Amino acid sequence: MLSRFWRTPETKEPPPINRRALVARLAELADGRDDISARHESRRVPLMKAEADLKAKYEAAHDKRLEVDKAYARDIGALDAESARLRRELVASAPPEIAEAIATMRHRYDAARGAVRVFQERPTGRRSGSTGALEMMTISNDRAIRRLLDAMNLAQRSLEQLAFEAVAGDELEARIDAILSRVEQAWESIRDLDPDPVAA
């Protein structure tokens, strides 16, 4: 019974290949490729030439800039060398009062270094949880010491700068006294204790 309804599927054969058409199309594609290459090459050639020209200009400018840098370093080096020589001569010929003022200032601190720091015990207002005793804290004069050292360093730089100025006699003495006055002010407050953090 099934044989009446069974149909063998028909197989369609592929259409025949038109080889002439394929060969012709390949030839068209090859020609198109050549046309595209020629068109782009006509644009690339002037750009490559411009790029080469720019590279040559850059290299020439770079070489000139290096020459300018070398000339600058040579000229500045000569000025710096002369400046350093003159500064050495100024320091070597500086009035002895300058070096004496620096040495005296430093010697005063070195002599008092061991006794310059002071401490004081102060109550914190809190009591120990285990013993009930009033807790204490230590207050020192660390900030006053730092102020003194800062004043000394600033004074030394200012005194050393005097070596590069044409001052002498009474003017030099007045300048030295004015510079050291800031150090003297720091000495006068050297025993001032740091602010109480509890009170603050």
Residue pairs with C-beta under 8 A, 6 or more apart in sequence:
87 164
90 163
90 164
91 163
91 164
94 162
94 163
95 168
95 172
97 172
97 173
97 176
98 159
98 160
98 162
98 163
98 172
98 176
101 159
101 176
101 179
101 180
102 156
102 159
102 160
105 152
105 155
105 156
105 180
105 183
106 152
106 156
108 187
109 116
109 148
109 149
109 152
116 141
116 145
116 148
116 190
117 140
117 141
117 142
117 145
118 140
118 141
118 191
118 193
119 138
119 139
119 140
120 138
120 139
120 140
120 193
121 136
121 137
121 138
121 139
122 136
122 137
122 138
122 139
122 196
122 198
123 134
123 135
123 136
123 137
124 134
124 135
124 136
124 137
124 198
125 134
125 198
126 134
126 135
127 133
127 134
127 135
128 134
128 135
137 197
137 198
139 193
139 194
139 196
140 193
140 194
141 190
141 191
141 192
141 193
141 194
142 194
143 192
143 194
144 186
144 189
144 190
144 191
144 192
144 193
144 194
145 190
147 186
147 189
148 183
148 186
148 187
148 190
150 186
151 182
151 183
151 185
151 186
152 183
152 186
154 182
155 179
155 180
155 182
155 183
158 179
159 176
159 179
162 172
162 175
162 176
162 179
167 175
